[in-house]
Amino acid sequence: MRVTYDAAADAAYIELTGPIAAGGVASQIHSLITPGGRGEVALDFDADGRLLGIEVLHASAVLPAAVLADAVRPD
């Protein structure tokens, strides 16, 4: 599992299966609002219905600070 965080966008991505190849996401469930309406989550699935990753918008409001501190930052 790998977590990336873009502080400028306040968006995090949690890769559950390792790097996702181009075209690897076959479907997405998006616009899931977190309790309290503080963030938004999208779930990425492969063609077999396996969960590949989780995108978290407004990540600083819903993820623990330690998770974001340890996350990989984009170049």
PDB file of N, CA, C and O in Angstrom:
ATOM      1  N   MET A   1       0.853  -1.169   0.000  1.00  0.00           N
ATOM      2  CA  MET A   1       0.000   0.000   0.000  1.00  0.00           C
ATOM      3  C   MET A   1       0.902   1.236   0.000  1.00  0.00           C
ATOM      4  O   MET A   1       1.926   1.290   0.681  1.00  0.00           O
ATOM      5  N   ARG A   2       0.478   2.230  -0.794  1.00  0.00           N
ATOM      6  CA  ARG A   2       1.252   3.462  -0.913  1.00  0.00           C
ATOM      7  C   ARG A   2       0.279   4.640  -0.879  1.00  0.00           C
ATOM      8  O   ARG A   2      -0.780   4.602  -1.505  1.00  0.00           O
ATOM      9  N   VAL A   3       0.654   5.683  -0.142  1.00  0.00           N
ATOM     10  CA  VAL A   3      -0.168   6.889  -0.067  1.00  0.00           C
ATOM     11  C   VAL A   3       0.608   8.042  -0.690  1.00  0.00           C
ATOM     12  O   VAL A   3       1.767   8.280  -0.348  1.00  0.00           O
ATOM     13  N   THR A   4      -0.038   8.755  -1.605  1.00  0.00           N
ATOM     14  CA  THR A   4       0.537   9.980  -2.153  1.00  0.00           C
ATOM     15  C   THR A   4      -0.351  11.143  -1.723  1.00  0.00           C
ATOM     16  O   THR A   4      -1.553  10.982  -1.513  1.00  0.00           O
ATOM     17  N   TYR A   5       0.272  12.329  -1.594  1.00  0.00           N
ATOM     18  CA  TYR A   5      -0.484  13.502  -1.159  1.00  0.00           C
ATOM     19  C   TYR A   5       0.008  14.734  -1.891  1.00  0.00           C
ATOM     20  O   TYR A   5       1.200  15.041  -1.879  1.00  0.00           O
ATOM     21  N   ASP A   6      -0.909  15.434  -2.526  1.00  0.00           N
ATOM     22  CA  ASP A   6      -0.633  16.702  -3.194  1.00  0.00           C
ATOM     23  C   ASP A   6      -1.219  17.801  -2.308  1.00  0.00           C
ATOM     24  O   ASP A   6      -2.431  18.013  -2.293  1.00  0.00           O
ATOM     25  N   ALA A   7      -0.352  18.495  -1.573  1.00  0.00           N
ATOM     26  CA  ALA A   7      -0.823  19.499  -0.622  1.00  0.00           C
ATOM     27  C   ALA A   7      -1.508  20.668  -1.321  1.00  0.00           C
ATOM     28  O   ALA A   7      -2.461  21.231  -0.783  1.00  0.00           O
ATOM     29  N   ALA A   8      -1.040  21.043  -2.511  1.00  0.00           N
ATOM     30  CA  ALA A   8      -1.648  22.167  -3.232  1.00  0.00           C
ATOM     31  C   ALA A   8      -3.101  21.867  -3.588  1.00  0.00           C
ATOM     32  O   ALA A   8      -3.950  22.758  -3.547  1.00  0.00           O
ATOM     33  N   ALA A   9      -3.383  20.625  -3.933  1.00  0.00           N
ATOM     34  CA  ALA A   9      -4.752  20.213  -4.271  1.00  0.00           C
ATOM     35  C   ALA A   9      -5.495  19.675  -3.055  1.00  0.00           C
ATOM     36  O   ALA A   9      -6.706  19.459  -3.109  1.00  0.00           O
ATOM     37  N   ASP A  10      -4.771  19.459  -1.958  1.00  0.00           N
ATOM     38  CA  ASP A  10      -5.307  18.818  -0.750  1.00  0.00           C
ATOM     39  C   ASP A  10      -6.001  17.505  -1.111  1.00  0.00           C
ATOM     40  O   ASP A  10      -7.114  17.218  -0.671  1.00  0.00           O
ATOM     41  N   ALA A  11      -5.291  16.714  -1.937  1.00  0.00           N
ATOM     42  CA  ALA A  11      -5.825  15.435  -2.413  1.00  0.00           C
ATOM     43  C   ALA A  11      -4.820  14.321  -2.128  1.00  0.00           C
ATOM     44  O   ALA A  11      -3.618  14.480  -2.344  1.00  0.00           O
ATOM     45  N   ALA A  12      -5.328  13.207  -1.644  1.00  0.00           N
ATOM     46  CA  ALA A  12      -4.490  12.035  -1.377  1.00  0.00           C
ATOM     47  C   ALA A  12      -4.997  10.870  -2.211  1.00  0.00           C
ATOM     48  O   ALA A  12      -6.177  10.795  -2.556  1.00  0.00           O
ATOM     49  N   TYR A  13      -4.073   9.955  -2.529  1.00  0.00           N
ATOM     50  CA  TYR A  13      -4.466   8.728  -3.220  1.00  0.00           C
ATOM     51  C   TYR A  13      -3.830   7.563  -2.487  1.00  0.00           C
ATOM     52  O   TYR A  13      -2.627   7.564  -2.227  1.00  0.00           O
ATOM     53  N   ILE A  14      -4.637   6.577  -2.157  1.00  0.00           N
ATOM     54  CA  ILE A  14      -4.169   5.380  -1.460  1.00  0.00           C
ATOM     55  C   ILE A  14      -4.200   4.235  -2.458  1.00  0.00           C
ATOM     56  O   ILE A  14      -5.270   3.760  -2.835  1.00  0.00           O
ATOM     57  N   GLU A  15      -3.009   3.790  -2.888  1.00  0.00           N
ATOM     58  CA  GLU A  15      -2.891   2.654  -3.812  1.00  0.00           C
ATOM     59  C   GLU A  15      -2.905   1.380  -2.988  1.00  0.00           C
ATOM     60  O   GLU A  15      -2.047   1.187  -2.127  1.00  0.00           O
ATOM     61  N   LEU A  16      -3.854   0.527  -3.239  1.00  0.00           N
ATOM     62  CA  LEU A  16      -3.975  -0.713  -2.473  1.00  0.00           C
ATOM     63  C   LEU A  16      -3.221  -1.868  -3.103  1.00  0.00           C
ATOM     64  O   LEU A  16      -2.868  -2.828  -2.418  1.00  0.00           O
ATOM     65  N   THR A  17      -2.969  -1.786  -4.408  1.00  0.00           N
ATOM     66  CA  THR A  17      -2.388  -2.917  -5.137  1.00  0.00           C
ATOM     67  C   THR A  17      -1.065  -2.589  -5.798  1.00  0.00           C
ATOM     68  O   THR A  17      -0.567  -3.389  -6.589  1.00  0.00           O
ATOM     69  N   GLY A  18      -0.485  -1.453  -5.504  1.00  0.00           N
ATOM     70  CA  GLY A  18       0.713  -1.020  -6.205  1.00  0.00           C
ATOM     71  C   GLY A  18       0.329  -0.095  -7.336  1.00  0.00           C
ATOM     72  O   GLY A  18      -0.841   0.257  -7.484  1.00  0.00           O
ATOM     73  N   PRO A  19       1.313   0.308  -8.143  1.00  0.00           N
ATOM     74  CA  PRO A  19       1.026   1.248  -9.230  1.00  0.00           C
ATOM     75  C   PRO A  19      -0.069   0.721 -10.163  1.00  0.00           C
ATOM     76  O   PRO A  19      -0.107  -0.464 -10.493  1.00  0.00           O
ATOM     77  N   ILE A  20      -0.944   1.616 -10.572  1.00  0.00           N
ATOM     78  CA  ILE A  20      -2.047   1.258 -11.465  1.00  0.00           C
ATOM     79  C   ILE A  20      -1.652   1.653 -12.881  1.00  0.00           C
ATOM     80  O   ILE A  20      -1.362   2.818 -13.149  1.00  0.00           O
ATOM     81  N   ALA A  21      -1.643   0.685 -13.778  1.00  0.00           N
ATOM     82  CA  ALA A  21      -1.266   0.936 -15.169  1.00  0.00           C
ATOM     83  C   ALA A  21      -2.310   1.813 -15.849  1.00  0.00           C
ATOM     84  O   ALA A  21      -3.471   1.848 -15.442  1.00  0.00           O
ATOM     85  N   ALA A  22      -1.882   2.516 -16.885  1.00  0.00           N
ATOM     86  CA  ALA A  22      -2.817   3.318 -17.677  1.00  0.00           C
ATOM     87  C   ALA A  22      -3.951   2.422 -18.162  1.00  0.00           C
ATOM     88  O   ALA A  22      -3.705   1.345 -18.705  1.00  0.00           O
ATOM     89  N   GLY A  23      -5.162   2.854 -17.971  1.00  0.00           N
ATOM     90  CA  GLY A  23      -6.324   2.062 -18.362  1.00  0.00           C
ATOM     91  C   GLY A  23      -6.696   0.978 -17.370  1.00  0.00           C
ATOM     92  O   GLY A  23      -7.629   0.213 -17.613  1.00  0.00           O
ATOM     93  N   GLY A  24      -5.977   0.899 -16.248  1.00  0.00           N
ATOM     94  CA  GLY A  24      -6.233  -0.146 -15.263  1.00  0.00           C
ATOM     95  C   GLY A  24      -7.510   0.041 -14.466  1.00  0.00           C
ATOM     96  O   GLY A  24      -8.072  -0.921 -13.941  1.00  0.00           O
ATOM     97  N   VAL A  25      -7.968   1.284 -14.377  1.00  0.00           N
ATOM     98  CA  VAL A  25      -9.216   1.557 -13.661  1.00  0.00           C
ATOM     99  C   VAL A  25     -10.370   1.380 -14.637  1.00  0.00           C
ATOM    100  O   VAL A  25     -10.495   2.125 -15.609  1.00  0.00           O
ATOM    101  N   ALA A  26     -11.210   0.388 -14.369  1.00  0.00           N
ATOM    102  CA  ALA A  26     -12.343   0.095 -15.253  1.00  0.00           C
ATOM    103  C   ALA A  26     -13.604   0.824 -14.817  1.00  0.00           C
ATOM    104  O   ALA A  26     -14.453   1.154 -15.645  1.00  0.00           O
ATOM    105  N   SER A  27     -13.727   1.076 -13.519  1.00  0.00           N
ATOM    106  CA  SER A  27     -14.906   1.788 -13.033  1.00  0.00           C
ATOM    107  C   SER A  27     -14.570   2.521 -11.747  1.00  0.00           C
ATOM    108  O   SER A  27     -13.608   2.200 -11.050  1.00  0.00           O
ATOM    109  N   GLN A  28     -15.396   3.515 -11.458  1.00  0.00           N
ATOM    110  CA  GLN A  28     -15.167   4.346 -10.285  1.00  0.00           C
ATOM    111  C   GLN A  28     -16.503   4.672  -9.630  1.00  0.00           C
ATOM    112  O   GLN A  28     -17.496   4.962 -10.298  1.00  0.00           O
ATOM    113  N   ILE A  29     -16.493   4.615  -8.318  1.00  0.00           N
ATOM    114  CA  ILE A  29     -17.611   5.130  -7.535  1.00  0.00           C
ATOM    115  C   ILE A  29     -17.095   6.428  -6.934  1.00  0.00           C
ATOM    116  O   ILE A  29     -16.124   6.417  -6.178  1.00  0.00           O
ATOM    117  N   HIS A  30     -17.730   7.539  -7.260  1.00  0.00           N
ATOM    118  CA  HIS A  30     -17.200   8.825  -6.823  1.00  0.00           C
ATOM    119  C   HIS A  30     -18.265   9.652  -6.119  1.00  0.00           C
ATOM    120  O   HIS A  30     -19.437   9.282  -6.046  1.00  0.00           O
ATOM    121  N   SER A  31     -17.816  10.762  -5.615  1.00  0.00           N
ATOM    122  CA  SER A  31     -18.682  11.718  -4.913  1.00  0.00           C
ATOM    123  C   SER A  31     -19.284  11.138  -3.640  1.00  0.00           C
ATOM    124  O   SER A  31     -20.412  11.468  -3.271  1.00  0.00           O
ATOM    125  N   LEU A  32     -18.528  10.275  -2.973  1.00  0.00           N
ATOM    126  CA  LEU A  32     -18.945   9.787  -1.654  1.00  0.00           C
ATOM    127  C   LEU A  32     -18.512  10.836  -0.632  1.00  0.00           C
ATOM    128  O   LEU A  32     -17.318  11.086  -0.471  1.00  0.00           O
ATOM    129  N   ILE A  33     -19.446  11.434   0.038  1.00  0.00           N
ATOM    130  CA  ILE A  33     -19.158  12.491   0.999  1.00  0.00           C
ATOM    131  C   ILE A  33     -18.902  11.859   2.369  1.00  0.00           C
ATOM    132  O   ILE A  33     -19.652  10.992   2.818  1.00  0.00           O
ATOM    133  N   THR A  34     -17.828  12.312   3.022  1.00  0.00           N
ATOM    134  CA  THR A  34     -17.485  11.772   4.334  1.00  0.00           C
ATOM    135  C   THR A  34     -18.460  12.298   5.392  1.00  0.00           C
ATOM    136  O   THR A  34     -19.115  13.318   5.179  1.00  0.00           O
ATOM    137  N   PRO A  35     -18.556  11.608   6.526  1.00  0.00           N
ATOM    138  CA  PRO A  35     -19.426  12.093   7.603  1.00  0.00           C
ATOM    139  C   PRO A  35     -19.060  13.531   7.976  1.00  0.00           C
ATOM    140  O   PRO A  35     -17.882  13.867   8.098  1.00  0.00           O
ATOM    141  N   GLY A  36     -20.043  14.346   8.149  1.00  0.00           N
ATOM    142  CA  GLY A  36     -19.812  15.750   8.464  1.00  0.00           C
ATOM    143  C   GLY A  36     -19.563  16.604   7.234  1.00  0.00           C
ATOM    144  O   GLY A  36     -19.425  17.822   7.344  1.00  0.00           O
ATOM    145  N   GLY A  37     -19.502  15.978   6.053  1.00  0.00           N
ATOM    146  CA  GLY A  37     -19.308  16.711   4.816  1.00  0.00           C
ATOM    147  C   GLY A  37     -17.962  17.380   4.674  1.00  0.00           C
ATOM    148  O   GLY A  37     -17.830  18.353   3.930  1.00  0.00           O
ATOM    149  N   ARG A  38     -16.953  16.876   5.376  1.00  0.00           N
ATOM    150  CA  ARG A  38     -15.638  17.517   5.374  1.00  0.00           C
ATOM    151  C   ARG A  38     -14.752  17.077   4.224  1.00  0.00           C
ATOM    152  O   ARG A  38     -13.763  17.748   3.930  1.00  0.00           O
ATOM    153  N   GLY A  39     -15.071  15.977   3.567  1.00  0.00           N
ATOM    154  CA  GLY A  39     -14.240  15.483   2.473  1.00  0.00           C
ATOM    155  C   GLY A  39     -15.060  14.686   1.489  1.00  0.00           C
ATOM    156  O   GLY A  39     -16.260  14.476   1.667  1.00  0.00           O
ATOM    157  N   GLU A  40     -14.379  14.244   0.437  1.00  0.00           N
ATOM    158  CA  GLU A  40     -15.026  13.458  -0.610  1.00  0.00           C
ATOM    159  C   GLU A  40     -14.100  12.306  -0.986  1.00  0.00           C
ATOM    160  O   GLU A  40     -12.879  12.466  -1.021  1.00  0.00           O
ATOM    161  N   VAL A  41     -14.686  11.150  -1.267  1.00  0.00           N
ATOM    162  CA  VAL A  41     -13.912   9.946  -1.563  1.00  0.00           C
ATOM    163  C   VAL A  41     -14.375   9.355  -2.889  1.00  0.00           C
ATOM    164  O   VAL A  41     -15.562   9.374  -3.215  1.00  0.00           O
ATOM    165  N   ALA A  42     -13.412   8.828  -3.648  1.00  0.00           N
ATOM    166  CA  ALA A  42     -13.715   8.084  -4.874  1.00  0.00           C
ATOM    167  C   ALA A  42     -13.000   6.742  -4.794  1.00  0.00           C
ATOM    168  O   ALA A  42     -11.855   6.673  -4.349  1.00  0.00           O
ATOM    169  N   LEU A  43     -13.671   5.679  -5.221  1.00  0.00           N
ATOM    170  CA  LEU A  43     -13.113   4.329  -5.200  1.00  0.00           C
ATOM    171  C   LEU A  43     -12.857   3.872  -6.628  1.00  0.00           C
ATOM    172  O   LEU A  43     -13.744   3.967  -7.476  1.00  0.00           O
ATOM    173  N   ASP A  44     -11.645   3.374  -6.905  1.00  0.00           N
ATOM    174  CA  ASP A  44     -11.278   2.884  -8.235  1.00  0.00           C
ATOM    175  C   ASP A  44     -11.238   1.360  -8.242  1.00  0.00           C
ATOM    176  O   ASP A  44     -10.649   0.746  -7.351  1.00  0.00           O
ATOM    177  N   PHE A  45     -11.870   0.746  -9.256  1.00  0.00           N
ATOM    178  CA  PHE A  45     -11.953  -0.706  -9.380  1.00  0.00           C
ATOM    179  C   PHE A  45     -11.391  -1.167 -10.717  1.00  0.00           C
ATOM    180  O   PHE A  45     -11.436  -0.434 -11.705  1.00  0.00           O
ATOM    181  N   ASP A  46     -10.854  -2.402 -10.740  1.00  0.00           N
ATOM    182  CA  ASP A  46     -10.420  -2.990 -12.007  1.00  0.00           C
ATOM    183  C   ASP A  46     -11.601  -3.691 -12.676  1.00  0.00           C
ATOM    184  O   ASP A  46     -12.717  -3.675 -12.156  1.00  0.00           O
ATOM    185  N   ALA A  47     -11.347  -4.302 -13.827  1.00  0.00           N
ATOM    186  CA  ALA A  47     -12.415  -4.943 -14.606  1.00  0.00           C
ATOM    187  C   ALA A  47     -13.057  -6.119 -13.875  1.00  0.00           C
ATOM    188  O   ALA A  47     -14.185  -6.498 -14.187  1.00  0.00           O
ATOM    189  N   ASP A  48     -12.343  -6.703 -12.896  1.00  0.00           N
ATOM    190  CA  ASP A  48     -12.885  -7.826 -12.131  1.00  0.00           C
ATOM    191  C   ASP A  48     -13.584  -7.377 -10.850  1.00  0.00           C
ATOM    192  O   ASP A  48     -14.017  -8.208 -10.052  1.00  0.00           O
ATOM    193  N   GLY A  49     -13.695  -6.066 -10.653  1.00  0.00           N
ATOM    194  CA  GLY A  49     -14.375  -5.550  -9.472  1.00  0.00           C
ATOM    195  C   GLY A  49     -13.507  -5.443  -8.237  1.00  0.00           C
ATOM    196  O   GLY A  49     -14.017  -5.205  -7.142  1.00  0.00           O
ATOM    197  N   ARG A  50     -12.189  -5.617  -8.395  1.00  0.00           N
ATOM    198  CA  ARG A  50     -11.286  -5.489  -7.243  1.00  0.00           C
ATOM    199  C   ARG A  50     -10.961  -4.018  -7.000  1.00  0.00           C
ATOM    200  O   ARG A  50     -10.717  -3.261  -7.940  1.00  0.00           O
ATOM    201  N   LEU A  51     -10.961  -3.630  -5.743  1.00  0.00           N
ATOM    202  CA  LEU A  51     -10.645  -2.258  -5.361  1.00  0.00           C
ATOM    203  C   LEU A  51      -9.152  -2.016  -5.541  1.00  0.00           C
ATOM    204  O   LEU A  51      -8.328  -2.719  -4.956  1.00  0.00           O
ATOM    205  N   LEU A  52      -8.808  -1.018  -6.353  1.00  0.00           N
ATOM    206  CA  LEU A  52      -7.412  -0.697  -6.641  1.00  0.00           C
ATOM    207  C   LEU A  52      -6.888   0.446  -5.788  1.00  0.00           C
ATOM    208  O   LEU A  52      -5.747   0.421  -5.329  1.00  0.00           O
ATOM    209  N   GLY A  53      -7.732   1.446  -5.583  1.00  0.00           N
ATOM    210  CA  GLY A  53      -7.264   2.620  -4.866  1.00  0.00           C
ATOM    211  C   GLY A  53      -8.405   3.507  -4.416  1.00  0.00           C
ATOM    212  O   GLY A  53      -9.557   3.348  -4.821  1.00  0.00           O
ATOM    213  N   ILE A  54      -8.034   4.453  -3.556  1.00  0.00           N
ATOM    214  CA  ILE A  54      -8.998   5.368  -2.961  1.00  0.00           C
ATOM    215  C   ILE A  54      -8.454   6.786  -3.090  1.00  0.00           C
ATOM    216  O   ILE A  54      -7.352   7.078  -2.627  1.00  0.00           O
ATOM    217  N   GLU A  55      -9.224   7.660  -3.717  1.00  0.00           N
ATOM    218  CA  GLU A  55      -8.863   9.075  -3.810  1.00  0.00           C
ATOM    219  C   GLU A  55      -9.618   9.827  -2.727  1.00  0.00           C
ATOM    220  O   GLU A  55     -10.815   9.615  -2.534  1.00  0.00           O
ATOM    221  N   VAL A  56      -8.916  10.705  -2.020  1.00  0.00           N
ATOM    222  CA  VAL A  56      -9.527  11.476  -0.938  1.00  0.00           C
ATOM    223  C   VAL A  56      -9.314  12.962  -1.221  1.00  0.00           C
ATOM    224  O   VAL A  56      -8.179  13.437  -1.254  1.00  0.00           O
ATOM    225  N   LEU A  57     -10.405  13.687  -1.422  1.00  0.00           N
ATOM    226  CA  LEU A  57     -10.342  15.133  -1.609  1.00  0.00           C
ATOM    227  C   LEU A  57     -10.592  15.818  -0.275  1.00  0.00           C
ATOM    228  O   LEU A  57     -11.342  15.310   0.559  1.00  0.00           O
ATOM    229  N   HIS A  58      -9.965  16.973  -0.074  1.00  0.00           N
ATOM    230  CA  HIS A  58      -9.973  17.664   1.224  1.00  0.00           C
ATOM    231  C   HIS A  58      -9.339  16.730   2.261  1.00  0.00           C
ATOM    232  O   HIS A  58      -9.822  16.583   3.384  1.00  0.00           O
ATOM    233  N   ALA A  59      -8.250  16.116   1.838  1.00  0.00           N
ATOM    234  CA  ALA A  59      -7.593  15.074   2.629  1.00  0.00           C
ATOM    235  C   ALA A  59      -7.166  15.551   4.010  1.00  0.00           C
ATOM    236  O   ALA A  59      -7.239  14.788   4.973  1.00  0.00           O
ATOM    237  N   SER A  60      -6.724  16.791   4.121  1.00  0.00           N
ATOM    238  CA  SER A  60      -6.253  17.272   5.423  1.00  0.00           C
ATOM    239  C   SER A  60      -7.369  17.341   6.457  1.00  0.00           C
ATOM    240  O   SER A  60      -7.100  17.382   7.658  1.00  0.00           O
ATOM    241  N   ALA A  61      -8.612  17.353   6.005  1.00  0.00           N
ATOM    242  CA  ALA A  61      -9.747  17.407   6.928  1.00  0.00           C
ATOM    243  C   ALA A  61     -10.200  16.025   7.381  1.00  0.00           C
ATOM    244  O   ALA A  61     -10.881  15.900   8.399  1.00  0.00           O
ATOM    245  N   VAL A  62      -9.824  14.974   6.626  1.00  0.00           N
ATOM    246  CA  VAL A  62     -10.378  13.654   6.952  1.00  0.00           C
ATOM    247  C   VAL A  62      -9.347  12.559   7.207  1.00  0.00           C
ATOM    248  O   VAL A  62      -9.687  11.514   7.761  1.00  0.00           O
ATOM    249  N   LEU A  63      -8.103  12.778   6.817  1.00  0.00           N
ATOM    250  CA  LEU A  63      -7.073  11.767   7.076  1.00  0.00           C
ATOM    251  C   LEU A  63      -6.207  12.208   8.250  1.00  0.00           C
ATOM    252  O   LEU A  63      -5.999  13.404   8.450  1.00  0.00           O
ATOM    253  N   PRO A  64      -5.700  11.252   9.027  1.00  0.00           N
ATOM    254  CA  PRO A  64      -4.818  11.609  10.136  1.00  0.00           C
ATOM    255  C   PRO A  64      -3.575  12.348   9.635  1.00  0.00           C
ATOM    256  O   PRO A  64      -3.034  12.019   8.579  1.00  0.00           O
ATOM    257  N   ALA A  65      -3.131  13.339  10.392  1.00  0.00           N
ATOM    258  CA  ALA A  65      -1.956  14.124  10.016  1.00  0.00           C
ATOM    259  C   ALA A  65      -0.736  13.237   9.796  1.00  0.00           C
ATOM    260  O   ALA A  65       0.077  13.515   8.914  1.00  0.00           O
ATOM    261  N   ALA A  66      -0.597  12.175  10.587  1.00  0.00           N
ATOM    262  CA  ALA A  66       0.553  11.276  10.443  1.00  0.00           C
ATOM    263  C   ALA A  66       0.549  10.577   9.087  1.00  0.00           C
ATOM    264  O   ALA A  66       1.614  10.343   8.514  1.00  0.00           O
ATOM    265  N   VAL A  67      -0.620  10.242   8.569  1.00  0.00           N
ATOM    266  CA  VAL A  67      -0.718   9.603   7.248  1.00  0.00           C
ATOM    267  C   VAL A  67      -0.230  10.568   6.180  1.00  0.00           C
ATOM    268  O   VAL A  67       0.540  10.185   5.299  1.00  0.00           O
ATOM    269  N   LEU A  68      -0.672  11.816   6.253  1.00  0.00           N
ATOM    270  CA  LEU A  68      -0.259  12.807   5.264  1.00  0.00           C
ATOM    271  C   LEU A  68       1.224  13.138   5.395  1.00  0.00           C
ATOM    272  O   LEU A  68       1.898  13.353   4.388  1.00  0.00           O
ATOM    273  N   ALA A  69       1.736  13.181   6.614  1.00  0.00           N
ATOM    274  CA  ALA A  69       3.158  13.476   6.825  1.00  0.00           C
ATOM    275  C   ALA A  69       4.045  12.397   6.226  1.00  0.00           C
ATOM    276  O   ALA A  69       5.137  12.695   5.742  1.00  0.00           O
ATOM    277  N   ASP A  70       3.596  11.155   6.250  1.00  0.00           N
ATOM    278  CA  ASP A  70       4.383  10.039   5.717  1.00  0.00           C
ATOM    279  C   ASP A  70       4.132   9.783   4.237  1.00  0.00           C
ATOM    280  O   ASP A  70       4.810   8.949   3.637  1.00  0.00           O
ATOM    281  N   ALA A  71       3.178  10.479   3.638  1.00  0.00           N
ATOM    282  CA  ALA A  71       2.806  10.232   2.243  1.00  0.00           C
ATOM    283  C   ALA A  71       3.885  10.720   1.283  1.00  0.00           C
ATOM    284  O   ALA A  71       4.626  11.658   1.580  1.00  0.00           O
ATOM    285  N   VAL A  72       3.956  10.068   0.132  1.00  0.00           N
ATOM    286  CA  VAL A  72       4.847  10.486  -0.948  1.00  0.00           C
ATOM    287  C   VAL A  72       4.273  11.758  -1.553  1.00  0.00           C
ATOM    288  O   VAL A  72       3.070  11.845  -1.799  1.00  0.00           O
ATOM    289  N   ARG A  73       5.134  12.751  -1.793  1.00  0.00           N
ATOM    290  CA  ARG A  73       4.704  14.023  -2.390  1.00  0.00           C
ATOM    291  C   ARG A  73       5.078  14.047  -3.865  1.00  0.00           C
ATOM    292  O   ARG A  73       6.128  13.530  -4.246  1.00  0.00           O
ATOM    293  N   PRO A  74       4.218  14.651  -4.710  1.00  0.00           N
ATOM    294  CA  PRO A  74       4.567  14.739  -6.137  1.00  0.00           C
ATOM    295  C   PRO A  74       5.771  15.651  -6.330  1.00  0.00           C
ATOM    296  O   PRO A  74       6.031  16.538  -5.517  1.00  0.00           O
ATOM    297  N   ASP A  75       6.489  15.425  -7.400  1.00  0.00           N
ATOM    298  CA  ASP A  75       7.679  16.259  -7.694  1.00  0.00           C
ATOM    299  C   ASP A  75       7.283  17.641  -8.139  1.00  0.00           C
ATOM    300  O   ASP A  75       8.147  18.469  -8.425  1.00  0.00           O
TER     301      ASP A  75
END
